[in-house]
């Protein structure tokens, strides 16, 4: 079997404990200002069979604010419904921790999102793939873990301080795939 990008990604992961946020809480003053704002979902490229919980609709908003810090130092994902469009309940209130790193100046090709063409991207075509440990990326991001359709998911939010292109990219990666052929979500959500 040829060595795939999935295997390369899996081999580059830093160890952590699954089910708990394990980083040292960052002081609010050390987190860049552009990590605290409101974003609007413009594209969703999660697995097509992911269902309602992962199928975040375009136009929905979310935010992370400095005043939404919990007693344990995490921040809260604040989902905002819009008219008839609703976030699934498991998104709102998800705890996020800041992961320091380099600034994401361009969106990596693996995170490109063309709805309906998920299979054209090595990262987005990750059916039957799971990552037990916290995924590691060198770019600064928010990290959380939540349940979507009963499946634990890593959620990484990469805010961007850029004048053009997406202002945030959400990457979802399944923690495990118990007895299934296809995973519940894996994919990318683009926000402007």
Secondary structure in CASP SS format (residue, H / E / C, confidence):
PFRMAT SS
TARGET T0000
AUTHOR 0000-0000-0000
METHOD secondary structure of the structure
MODEL  1
X C 1.00
X C 1.00
X C 1.00
X C 1.00
X H 1.00
X H 1.00
X H 1.00
X H 1.00
X H 1.00
X H 1.00
X H 1.00
X C 1.00
X C 1.00
X C 1.00
X C 1.00
X C 1.00
X C 1.00
X C 1.00
X C 1.00
X C 1.00
X C 1.00
X C 1.00
X C 1.00
X C 1.00
X C 1.00
X C 1.00
X C 1.00
X H 1.00
X H 1.00
X H 1.00
X C 1.00
X C 1.00
X H 1.00
X H 1.00
X H 1.00
X C 1.00
X C 1.00
X E 1.00
X E 1.00
X E 1.00
X E 1.00
X E 1.00
X E 1.00
X E 1.00
X E 1.00
X E 1.00
X C 1.00
X C 1.00
X C 1.00
X C 1.00
X C 1.00
X C 1.00
X C 1.00
X C 1.00
X C 1.00
X C 1.00
X C 1.00
X C 1.00
X C 1.00
X C 1.00
X E 1.00
X E 1.00
X E 1.00
X C 1.00
X C 1.00
X H 1.00
X H 1.00
X H 1.00
X E 1.00
X C 1.00
X C 1.00
X C 1.00
X C 1.00
X C 1.00
X E 1.00
X E 1.00
X C 1.00
X E 1.00
X E 1.00
X E 1.00
X C 1.00
X E 1.00
X C 1.00
X C 1.00
X E 1.00
X C 1.00
X C 1.00
X C 1.00
X C 1.00
X C 1.00
X C 1.00
X C 1.00
X C 1.00
X C 1.00
X E 1.00
X E 1.00
X E 1.00
X E 1.00
X E 1.00
X C 1.00
X C 1.00
X E 1.00
X C 1.00
X C 1.00
X C 1.00
X C 1.00
X C 1.00
X C 1.00
X H 1.00
X H 1.00
X H 1.00
X C 1.00
X C 1.00
X C 1.00
X C 1.00
X C 1.00
X C 1.00
X H 1.00
X H 1.00
X H 1.00
X C 1.00
X C 1.00
X C 1.00
X C 1.00
X C 1.00
X C 1.00
X C 1.00
X C 1.00
X C 1.00
X C 1.00
X C 1.00
X C 1.00
X C 1.00
X C 1.00
X C 1.00
X C 1.00
X C 1.00
X C 1.00
X E 1.00
X C 1.00
X E 1.00
X E 1.00
X E 1.00
X E 1.00
X E 1.00
X E 1.00
X E 1.00
X E 1.00
X C 1.00
X C 1.00
X E 1.00
X E 1.00
X E 1.00
X E 1.00
X E 1.00
X E 1.00
X E 1.00
X E 1.00
X E 1.00
X C 1.00
X C 1.00
X C 1.00
X C 1.00
X C 1.00
X C 1.00
X C 1.00
X C 1.00
X E 1.00
X E 1.00
X E 1.00
X E 1.00
X E 1.00
X E 1.00
X E 1.00
X C 1.00
X C 1.00
X C 1.00
X C 1.00
X C 1.00
X C 1.00
X C 1.00
X C 1.00
X C 1.00
X C 1.00
X C 1.00
X C 1.00
X E 1.00
X E 1.00
X E 1.00
X E 1.00
X E 1.00
X C 1.00
END
